[in-house]
Amino acid sequence: MRIAVISAPRARKSPPDYVRELAKGMEAMGHRVDVLDAWTEDGFRLPGYEYIAVAAESISFFSGKIPQAVSKILSAGSGIIGKKSAAFVKRGGLFTGRALANLMRVMEKEGMMINWSEVLLNPSHARALGKRIGA
């Protein structure tokens, strides 16, 4: 299965270690995985994937908001209505649950079908979760 993992950290930087470990876990199950940066990618390649996983962080410790880059990359991908997807939020802050709900709301607004959502505790937990996708 072709899987896109969209990395949306709170600031512009390379994909964090938990996103890379999530992708490695998916690759260990035989999937073809591409990691896309929400800050720099345009989202036009998203319709070519069978499964889309979004891994985001809340903007600050006291906020449940997610980066605007997530809605920007998802809205640019015009053919993602009905795609299976997963929502992941990195644990950190007081409102991690609210950040996950906000991420899922943004994804559902674009018409994605979320069949899995989870809070990522650490990189090893992310790798274990990646092995469960598509299994």
GROMACS elastic network, one bead per residue, 0.5 to 0.9 nm:
[ bonds ]
;  ai    aj funct       b0    kb
    1    30     6  0.79381   500
    1    31     6  0.50723   500
    1    32     6  0.61634   500
    1    33     6  0.83548   500
    1    49     6  0.80826   500
    1    50     6  0.64178   500
    1    51     6  0.75400   500
    1   134     6  0.80832   500
    2    31     6  0.61265   500
    2    33     6  0.60509   500
    2    34     6  0.80678   500
    2    48     6  0.81093   500
    2    49     6  0.52337   500
    2    50     6  0.54663   500
    2    51     6  0.65598   500
    2    52     6  0.87449   500
    3    23     6  0.88645   500
    3    26     6  0.83368   500
    3    31     6  0.69630   500
    3    32     6  0.60943   500
    3    34     6  0.64712   500
    3    35     6  0.86518   500
    3    49     6  0.56554   500
    3    50     6  0.61017   500
    3    52     6  0.57143   500
    3    53     6  0.73607   500
    4    23     6  0.88766   500
    4    32     6  0.85467   500
    4    33     6  0.58298   500
    4    34     6  0.50542   500
    4    35     6  0.59962   500
    4    36     6  0.68435   500
    4    46     6  0.72365   500
    4    49     6  0.62867   500
    4    50     6  0.81636   500
    4    51     6  0.64390   500
    4    53     6  0.61302   500
    4    54     6  0.82228   500
    5    19     6  0.77227   500
    5    22     6  0.83742   500
    5    23     6  0.69917   500
    5    33     6  0.70968   500
    5    34     6  0.61606   500
    5    36     6  0.60030   500
    5    37     6  0.85151   500
    5    51     6  0.86525   500
    5    52     6  0.60324   500
    5    54     6  0.57226   500
    5    55     6  0.70947   500
    6    19     6  0.84780   500
    6    34     6  0.84753   500
    6    35     6  0.59355   500
    6    37     6  0.58607   500
    6    38     6  0.60535   500
    6    52     6  0.74749   500
    6    53     6  0.61579   500
    6    55     6  0.60417   500
    6    56     6  0.80837   500
    6    70     6  0.82369   500
    6    73     6  0.88329   500
    7    14     6  0.87001   500
    7    15     6  0.59196   500
    7    16     6  0.78617   500
    7    19     6  0.65198   500
    7    35     6  0.68488   500
    7    36     6  0.60163   500
    7    37     6  0.50040   500
    7    38     6  0.57338   500
    7    39     6  0.83972   500
    7    53     6  0.87526   500
    7    54     6  0.63504   500
    7    55     6  0.52298   500
    7    56     6  0.62335   500
    7    70     6  0.86634   500
    8    11     6  0.80621   500
    8    12     6  0.84452   500
    8    15     6  0.78391   500
    8    36     6  0.88663   500
    8    37     6  0.65487   500
    8    38     6  0.52372   500
    8    39     6  0.70644   500
    8    54     6  0.74371   500
    8    55     6  0.60212   500
    8    57     6  0.65519   500
    8    66     6  0.83199   500
    8    67     6  0.68822   500
    8    69     6  0.70453   500
    8    70     6  0.64792   500
    9    12     6  0.69627   500
    9    13     6  0.73817   500
    9    14     6  0.85990   500
    9    15     6  0.73271   500
    9    16     6  0.73299   500
    9    37     6  0.87782   500
    9    38     6  0.82589   500
    9    39     6  0.86261   500
    9    55     6  0.78882   500
    9    56     6  0.55306   500
    9    57     6  0.52020   500
    9    58     6  0.79210   500
    9    59     6  0.82264   500
    9    66     6  0.87588   500
    9    67     6  0.74990   500
    9    90     6  0.88858   500
   10    13     6  0.87124   500
   10    56     6  0.75348   500
   10    57     6  0.55890   500
   10    58     6  0.63388   500
   10    59     6  0.50647   500
   10    60     6  0.76664   500
   10    66     6  0.74632   500
   10    67     6  0.60418   500
   11    39     6  0.83965   500
   11    59     6  0.81040   500
   11    67     6  0.81724   500
   12    37     6  0.88882   500
   12    38     6  0.88674   500
   12    39     6  0.62364   500
   12    40     6  0.84628   500
   13    16     6  0.79047   500
   13    37     6  0.87188   500
   13    39     6  0.83768   500
   14    37     6  0.76035   500
   15    18     6  0.81884   500
   15    19     6  0.61787   500
   15    20     6  0.68314   500
   15    35     6  0.79712   500
   15    36     6  0.84117   500
   15    37     6  0.68368   500
   16    19     6  0.55239   500
   16    20     6  0.66262   500
   16    21     6  0.88975   500
   17    20     6  0.50915   500
   17    21     6  0.61214   500
   17    22     6  0.85400   500
   17   122     6  0.88731   500
   17   123     6  0.62784   500
   18    21     6  0.50808   500
   18    22     6  0.60901   500
   18    23     6  0.86701   500
   18    55     6  0.87523   500
   18    90     6  0.81139   500
   18   120     6  0.78397   500
   18   121     6  0.88439   500
   18   122     6  0.64215   500
   18   124     6  0.76540   500
   18   125     6  0.83474   500
   18   126     6  0.58871   500
   18   127     6  0.76748   500
   19    22     6  0.50159   500
   19    23     6  0.62890   500
   19    24     6  0.86446   500
   19    35     6  0.79972   500
   19    55     6  0.67303   500
   19   123     6  0.76748   500
   19   126     6  0.73841   500
   19   127     6  0.86530   500
   20    23     6  0.51447   500
   20    24     6  0.61923   500
   20    25     6  0.87037   500
   20    35     6  0.77801   500
   20   123     6  0.82377   500
   20   126     6  0.87566   500
   20   127     6  0.83859   500
   21    25     6  0.61564   500
   21    26     6  0.86649   500
   21   123     6  0.57901   500
   21   124     6  0.70117   500
   21   125     6  0.86214   500
   21   126     6  0.59836   500
   21   128     6  0.86032   500
   21   130     6  0.77895   500
   22    25     6  0.52278   500
   22    26     6  0.64924   500
   22    27     6  0.88031   500
   22    55     6  0.89624   500
   22   123     6  0.74565   500
   22   124     6  0.84585   500
   22   125     6  0.83685   500
   22   128     6  0.76065   500
   22   129     6  0.69093   500
   22   131     6  0.80695   500
   23    26     6  0.51103   500
   23    27     6  0.61815   500
   23    28     6  0.86173   500
   23    33     6  0.63022   500
   23    34     6  0.77215   500
   23    35     6  0.72345   500
   23   126     6  0.85618   500
   23   127     6  0.73277   500
   23   130     6  0.64667   500
   23   131     6  0.89666   500
   24    28     6  0.61039   500
   24    29     6  0.88647   500
   24    33     6  0.82817   500
   24   127     6  0.64909   500
   24   130     6  0.72433   500
   24   131     6  0.83351   500
   25    28     6  0.51061   500
   25    29     6  0.68536   500
   25   126     6  0.76459   500
   25   128     6  0.62868   500
   25   129     6  0.71489   500
   25   132     6  0.81347   500
   25   133     6  0.86854   500
   26    29     6  0.53893   500
   26    30     6  0.70069   500
   26    31     6  0.58989   500
   26    32     6  0.79094   500
   26    33     6  0.70203   500
   26   127     6  0.77123   500
   26   128     6  0.89426   500
   26   129     6  0.83377   500
   26   131     6  0.51501   500
   26   132     6  0.76865   500
   26   133     6  0.66322   500
   26   134     6  0.83978   500
   27    30     6  0.51293   500
   27    32     6  0.61968   500
   27    33     6  0.63170   500
   27   130     6  0.81520   500
   27   131     6  0.79287   500
   28    31     6  0.73269   500
   28   130     6  0.84350   500
   28   131     6  0.66844   500
   29   130     6  0.83770   500
   29   131     6  0.59353   500
   29   132     6  0.82284   500
   29   133     6  0.82585   500
   29   134     6  0.81323   500
   29   135     6  0.78905   500
   31   134     6  0.85245   500
   36    39     6  0.88786   500
   36    40     6  0.82359   500
   36    41     6  0.64443   500
   36    43     6  0.85346   500
   37    40     6  0.56044   500
   37    41     6  0.56342   500
   37    42     6  0.89857   500
   38    41     6  0.56772   500
   38    42     6  0.77653   500
   38    43     6  0.81561   500
   38    67     6  0.89790   500
   38    69     6  0.54572   500
   38    70     6  0.59301   500
   38    71     6  0.89628   500
   38    72     6  0.79769   500
   38    73     6  0.60197   500
   38    74     6  0.88427   500
   39    42     6  0.84257   500
   39    68     6  0.89977   500
   39    69     6  0.55945   500
   39    70     6  0.80908   500
   39    72     6  0.88351   500
   39    73     6  0.80982   500
   40    69     6  0.87147   500
   40    73     6  0.89330   500
   41    44     6  0.83638   500
   41    73     6  0.69780   500
   42    45     6  0.79204   500
   42    72     6  0.80408   500
   42    73     6  0.56449   500
   42    74     6  0.86872   500
   42    76     6  0.64814   500
   42    77     6  0.79274   500
   43    46     6  0.55460   500
   43    47     6  0.85291   500
   43    72     6  0.81865   500
   43    74     6  0.62565   500
   43    75     6  0.77112   500
   43    76     6  0.52175   500
   43    78     6  0.85231   500
   44    47     6  0.71466   500
   44    48     6  0.87944   500
   44    73     6  0.82034   500
   44    74     6  0.89248   500
   44    76     6  0.60637   500
   44    78     6  0.73955   500
   44    79     6  0.87372   500
   45    48     6  0.58428   500
   45    49     6  0.77385   500
   45    77     6  0.69603   500
   46    49     6  0.57509   500
   46    50     6  0.88198   500
   46    52     6  0.77331   500
   46    73     6  0.89226   500
   46    74     6  0.81172   500
   46    76     6  0.87680   500
   46    77     6  0.55914   500
   46    78     6  0.82745   500
   46    79     6  0.75322   500
   46    80     6  0.68201   500
   47    50     6  0.78193   500
   47    77     6  0.64251   500
   47    78     6  0.72446   500
   47    80     6  0.53994   500
   47    81     6  0.88082   500
   47    83     6  0.83457   500
   48    79     6  0.85600   500
   48    80     6  0.89061   500
   49    52     6  0.68463   500
   49    80     6  0.88700   500
   49    83     6  0.84917   500
   50    83     6  0.67882   500
   50    84     6  0.71128   500
   50    85     6  0.87536   500
   51    83     6  0.64238   500
   51    84     6  0.52466   500
   51    85     6  0.54712   500
   51    86     6  0.80524   500
   52    80     6  0.89328   500
   52    83     6  0.73050   500
   52    84     6  0.65800   500
   52    86     6  0.64965   500
   52    87     6  0.87754   500
   52   112     6  0.88185   500
   53    84     6  0.86800   500
   53    85     6  0.53822   500
   53    87     6  0.59606   500
   53    88     6  0.74153   500
   54    70     6  0.82291   500
   54    85     6  0.77754   500
   54    86     6  0.63020   500
   54    87     6  0.51466   500
   54    88     6  0.59690   500
   54    89     6  0.82052   500
   54   103     6  0.83985   500
   54   107     6  0.88037   500
   55    86     6  0.84901   500
   55    87     6  0.63381   500
   55    89     6  0.56002   500
   55    90     6  0.72945   500
   55   120     6  0.87019   500
   56    66     6  0.68823   500
   56    67     6  0.77198   500
   56    70     6  0.80316   500
   56    87     6  0.81193   500
   56    88     6  0.63355   500
   56    90     6  0.63819   500
   56    99     6  0.86642   500
   56   100     6  0.85025   500
   56   103     6  0.77894   500
   57    60     6  0.84267   500
   57    65     6  0.85600   500
   57    66     6  0.62765   500
   57    67     6  0.75760   500
   57    88     6  0.85959   500
   57    89     6  0.55111   500
   57    90     6  0.52595   500
   57    91     6  0.76629   500
   57    92     6  0.78829   500
   57    96     6  0.84839   500
   57    99     6  0.77115   500
   57   100     6  0.89078   500
   58    61     6  0.72492   500
   58    62     6  0.87113   500
   58    63     6  0.64684   500
   58    64     6  0.57152   500
   58    65     6  0.54464   500
   58    67     6  0.70806   500
   58    89     6  0.75726   500
   58    90     6  0.77049   500
   58    91     6  0.85861   500
   58    92     6  0.76283   500
   58    93     6  0.76383   500
   58    95     6  0.81550   500
   58    96     6  0.70705   500
   58    99     6  0.58809   500
   58   100     6  0.86028   500
   59    62     6  0.84326   500
   59    63     6  0.63399   500
   59    64     6  0.72785   500
   59    65     6  0.57925   500
   59    66     6  0.55443   500
   59    67     6  0.61414   500
   59    99     6  0.89068   500
   60    63     6  0.52108   500
   60    64     6  0.77222   500
   60    65     6  0.78764   500
   60    66     6  0.88637   500
   60    92     6  0.85965   500
   60    93     6  0.70506   500
   61    64     6  0.82318   500
   61    92     6  0.65154   500
   61    94     6  0.62571   500
   61    95     6  0.77011   500
   61    96     6  0.88481   500
   62    93     6  0.59092   500
   62    94     6  0.57599   500
   62    95     6  0.66738   500
   63    66     6  0.84259   500
   63    93     6  0.72961   500
   63    94     6  0.73005   500
   63    95     6  0.60404   500
   63    96     6  0.82454   500
   63    98     6  0.84200   500
   63    99     6  0.76921   500
   64    93     6  0.82252   500
   64    94     6  0.79183   500
   64    96     6  0.61987   500
   64    97     6  0.75462   500
   64    98     6  0.50196   500
   64   100     6  0.79196   500
   64   101     6  0.86124   500
   64   102     6  0.73757   500
   65    68     6  0.88399   500
   65    95     6  0.86457   500
   65    98     6  0.76735   500
   65    99     6  0.54863   500
   65   100     6  0.89213   500
   65   102     6  0.67394   500
   65   103     6  0.83033   500
   66    69     6  0.84715   500
   66    70     6  0.75634   500
   66    99     6  0.61735   500
   66   100     6  0.85003   500
   66   102     6  0.70291   500
   66   103     6  0.66717   500
   67    70     6  0.60217   500
   67    71     6  0.80112   500
   68    71     6  0.56295   500
   68    72     6  0.63796   500
   68    73     6  0.89285   500
   69    73     6  0.61404   500
   69    74     6  0.85409   500
   70    73     6  0.54788   500
   70    74     6  0.62225   500
   70    75     6  0.85443   500
   70   103     6  0.81524   500
   70   106     6  0.79171   500
   70   107     6  0.86442   500
   71    74     6  0.51879   500
   71    75     6  0.59148   500
   71    76     6  0.85480   500
   71   103     6  0.88437   500
   71   106     6  0.62630   500
   71   107     6  0.77317   500
   71   110     6  0.85155   500
   72    75     6  0.53634   500
   72    76     6  0.63728   500
   73    76     6  0.52837   500
   73    77     6  0.67206   500
   74    77     6  0.54055   500
   74    78     6  0.79783   500
   74    80     6  0.79879   500
   74   106     6  0.84347   500
   74   107     6  0.73931   500
   74   110     6  0.68497   500
   75    78     6  0.65955   500
   75    80     6  0.89160   500
   75   110     6  0.65573   500
   77    80     6  0.61559   500
   77   110     6  0.89998   500
   78    81     6  0.76117   500
   78   110     6  0.86320   500
   79    82     6  0.85544   500
   79    83     6  0.85228   500
   80    83     6  0.54194   500
   80    84     6  0.88592   500
   80   110     6  0.73022   500
   80   111     6  0.68847   500
   80   112     6  0.63708   500
   81   108     6  0.89876   500
   81   110     6  0.64730   500
   81   112     6  0.53180   500
   81   113     6  0.79117   500
   82   110     6  0.89691   500
   82   111     6  0.57826   500
   82   112     6  0.50479   500
   82   113     6  0.56142   500
   83   111     6  0.77147   500
   83   112     6  0.51575   500
   83   113     6  0.57885   500
   83   114     6  0.82685   500
   84   112     6  0.63512   500
   84   114     6  0.59756   500
   84   115     6  0.66091   500
   85   107     6  0.85112   500
   85   112     6  0.64946   500
   85   113     6  0.58970   500
   85   115     6  0.61640   500
   85   116     6  0.70613   500
   85   117     6  0.88551   500
   86   104     6  0.86594   500
   86   113     6  0.83604   500
   86   114     6  0.54184   500
   86   115     6  0.61068   500
   86   117     6  0.55447   500
   86   118     6  0.81754   500
   86   133     6  0.89292   500
   87   100     6  0.72186   500
   87   103     6  0.68728   500
   87   104     6  0.63657   500
   87   107     6  0.82413   500
   87   114     6  0.70737   500
   87   115     6  0.85854   500
   87   116     6  0.64338   500
   87   118     6  0.65445   500
   87   119     6  0.85647   500
   88   100     6  0.69984   500
   88   103     6  0.82851   500
   88   116     6  0.84498   500
   88   117     6  0.57169   500
   88   118     6  0.50974   500
   88   119     6  0.56689   500
   88   120     6  0.64541   500
   89    92     6  0.88399   500
   89    96     6  0.72024   500
   89    97     6  0.84911   500
   89    99     6  0.71211   500
   89   100     6  0.57769   500
   89   103     6  0.80730   500
   89   117     6  0.83528   500
   89   118     6  0.67500   500
   89   120     6  0.58962   500
   89   121     6  0.89102   500
   90    96     6  0.76835   500
   90   100     6  0.89974   500
   90   118     6  0.88781   500
   90   119     6  0.58434   500
   90   121     6  0.64957   500
   90   122     6  0.78424   500
   91    96     6  0.60151   500
   91    97     6  0.88523   500
   91   119     6  0.59496   500
   91   120     6  0.57530   500
   91   121     6  0.55409   500
   91   122     6  0.79995   500
   92    95     6  0.80708   500
   92    96     6  0.64193   500
   92   121     6  0.86085   500
   93    96     6  0.60260   500
   94    97     6  0.83793   500
   94    98     6  0.89515   500
   95    98     6  0.51941   500
   95    99     6  0.62511   500
   95   100     6  0.87655   500
   96   100     6  0.62782   500
   96   101     6  0.87006   500
   96   119     6  0.76624   500
   97   100     6  0.51129   500
   97   101     6  0.63022   500
   97   102     6  0.86670   500
   97   119     6  0.79170   500
   98   102     6  0.61184   500
   98   103     6  0.85738   500
   99   102     6  0.50212   500
   99   103     6  0.61449   500
   99   104     6  0.86098   500
  100   103     6  0.50707   500
  100   104     6  0.61908   500
  100   105     6  0.85769   500
  100   117     6  0.77221   500
  100   118     6  0.78335   500
  100   119     6  0.74964   500
  101   104     6  0.51232   500
  101   105     6  0.61274   500
  101   106     6  0.87446   500
  102   106     6  0.63120   500
  102   107     6  0.86986   500
  103   106     6  0.52348   500
  103   107     6  0.63010   500
  103   108     6  0.86625   500
  104   107     6  0.50651   500
  104   108     6  0.60306   500
  104   109     6  0.84502   500
  104   114     6  0.74090   500
  104   117     6  0.80634   500
  105   108     6  0.51731   500
  105   109     6  0.60592   500
  105   110     6  0.88427   500
  106   109     6  0.51316   500
  106   110     6  0.67322   500
  107   110     6  0.53868   500
  107   111     6  0.67618   500
  107   112     6  0.56692   500
  107   113     6  0.80151   500
  107   114     6  0.77367   500
  108   112     6  0.51044   500
  108   113     6  0.66616   500
  108   114     6  0.73575   500
  109   112     6  0.74597   500
  114   117     6  0.73165   500
  116   133     6  0.88836   500
  118   129     6  0.87387   500
  120   123     6  0.77164   500
  120   125     6  0.64927   500
  120   126     6  0.58388   500
  120   129     6  0.85567   500
  121   124     6  0.82645   500
  121   125     6  0.60441   500
  121   126     6  0.73000   500
  122   125     6  0.53158   500
  122   126     6  0.63082   500
  122   127     6  0.88741   500
  123   127     6  0.62731   500
  123   128     6  0.87392   500
  124   127     6  0.50806   500
  124   128     6  0.63296   500
  124   129     6  0.86906   500
  125   128     6  0.51207   500
  125   129     6  0.62257   500
  125   130     6  0.86114   500
  126   129     6  0.51003   500
  126   130     6  0.61231   500
  126   131     6  0.88047   500
  127   130     6  0.50114   500
  127   131     6  0.65090   500
  128   131     6  0.53173   500
  128   132     6  0.69145   500
  129   132     6  0.52550   500
  129   133     6  0.69675   500
  130   133     6  0.55697   500
  130   134     6  0.89375   500
  131   134     6  0.80240   500
  131   135     6  0.74712   500
  132   135     6  0.53550   500
